[in-house]
Amino acid sequence: GQTVESGGGSVQPGGSLKLSCAANGFTLNYYAVKWLRQVSGKEREPVLCIASNYDDTVVSKSLDGRFTVSRDNAKNLVHLQMMDLNPEDTAVYYCVALRDCNNAEYDYWGQGTQVTVSS
């Protein structure tokens, strides 16, 4: 199985994008989901993680409040809502499924989706 990311694209600074993470071959609801991003030539870095939770009103927010991860258990999806984007957010964004947000190992991962922020 693998995760499938979608929703990437090009946006101007200050704009918003909503990425989605779907599961191919497994049930995403049973896993924590971590979003990571990678700028070309740099290490992949974590963005946010959300635990497996039957209550999909529970969200995870970045410290600066610009990014929010949420679950849609009915659709077996996890979303990354990104607001007030700036050029430094330009990267390939990946979602991975893992047993716990504190785990170092991932059970499933995908090909990523490109986000480009430029004027």
N, C-alpha and C positions, 0 to 999 in steps of 0.2 A: 504494500500500500504506500501511498504518499499523500502529502498535502498539496492543495492546488490554490495558489494565490491569484487574486484578480483585483482589478480596480485601479491599477497604476496608470500613470499618464503624465502629461505635462501641465503645469499650473504656474501662475504668476505668484510672486512673493505676496504673502498675506492671504493666499487662497487656501482652500480646503480640499481634502480627498478622503474617500472612505475605501479602505482596502477590505477584502473579504478573504477568509481562509476556509476552504472546504476540504473534505476528506474523500479520498478515493481508496476504497477497499477496507475501511474501518470506520468506527463510530467516534466522531470527534468529541462528542459529549462526555465520553469516559476519560478524556485526557486533559491535562493542563495544556495550554497553548501559549507559546512564547513567540513574540515578534522580534526579529533581528533585522539589522540592515548592514549593508556593506558598500562602502565607497570603493571605487576601482583603485586597486593598489594598497588598500588598507585592510586591517583586520575586521572581521565581522563583529558587530557590537550589539548587545541586547538593547531592546527598546522598552518593551513591557511584557509582562506575563500575567495570565489569568488562570486561576485554578479551575479544575472541573467543579461544576456547581449546578445542582438542579434548579437553583434560583437564578434565572438569567437576568434579574434586575441588578445583580451584583456586578459592578464594573471595576476596572483598574485604571487609574489615571497617572499620568506622568507628573513629576513634581512641579513642572511649570504650567500644568493644566492644559497643554496644547493637544496632547494625545490621550485618547481613551480607548480601552479595549473592552469589548462587550461580547456576550454570547447570545446566540439565537438557537436555543436548544431544539425548538420545533423544526428548524431548517438544518440543524447540524452544521452551523456556521459560527465562525468567530470573526468579528469585525475590528478593524483598527481605524478609528476616526481621527484624522489629523487636521488641525486648524492652525491658522496663522503660520503657514509654512514659509520657510526661508531657504535660500540657496544651499545652506549647510545641511538641509534635510534631503538633498538629492542623493539617492542611493538605490540599490536593489534591495527590496524588502522581502524578507522570507518569514513564513510562519512554520513553526515546528511543533509537533505534538510530543509530549513527554509525560511521565507518570506524576511528576511533581515539579513545581516551578524551581525548586532548589536543586533538581537533578542536573548533573553535568552532561548526561547522555540523552540523546533524542531518540524517540522511537520512530518517528516519521518526519520527513521534510520534503520540501518541494523545490521548484525551479526558480521561484522568486518572481517579483513584478517590479518593473522599473518606475521610479518616481523621479521626476525632473522638475525642479523649481527654478525658473528663470524668467527674466523680463524680456 
